[in-house]
Amino acid sequence: MPARKLPNWLNLNVISTVLISKLLILVFASHAYQIVGESNFSGFESFFGIWNRWDASQYLKIAQDGYTAVGDDRFLIVFFPLYPLLVAIVAFIVRDYLLSGFLVTALASIAAGLLLRKLAILDHGEKTAQLAVVFLFIFPTSYFLHTPYTESLFLSLVIGSFLAARQRSWVVAGILGGLACMTRVNGLVLLPALAYEVWEQYKTEREFNKRWLFLLLIPFGFSLY
């Protein structure tokens, strides 16, 4: 029986690029921390726990305890809800919020890589698209895409929304844009950006497309927050 061919969008080169860069960053960080950090560094908690600080700890706290209107934790309302919600869902399965944060980030970063490749191919060749993914994940601040932060989830939703708009899938573009607005306030920038895609289509077809109205889901996602 011949081997079943993988779907075109499921590119193994992209997935391996993301996972290898993720492994290298995490291993390098753990060794660097051993040199300049605590002497009792060991085990799972230390390997991943060095990233459980700054905004990461706040998102994980929201995932575990939710929002509150009293005490100092009431200020956590400034953190948008989609990422901690996904972490909470995955944590229900894996029973560990820190591990859940890394899993959500890993899946989102893989999705971002796959979507970026597909978006780049619309205007460039396969080689350029692959290089775009490589440079995205070796950029000096790309470690934000591998740790319990919102960047990987937000980037995957934004790229997915642009890709859907380029393919004239306005319903999907609106839904992903709305989810991006539930991840970071920057998602609101998608509205004027995708409005340009609407204008480009209108110049060609000279006809109003009712599906453009689904782009109103972008500010609606922010209003849900």
Beta strands, then each sheet from edge to edge (+ up, - down):
end
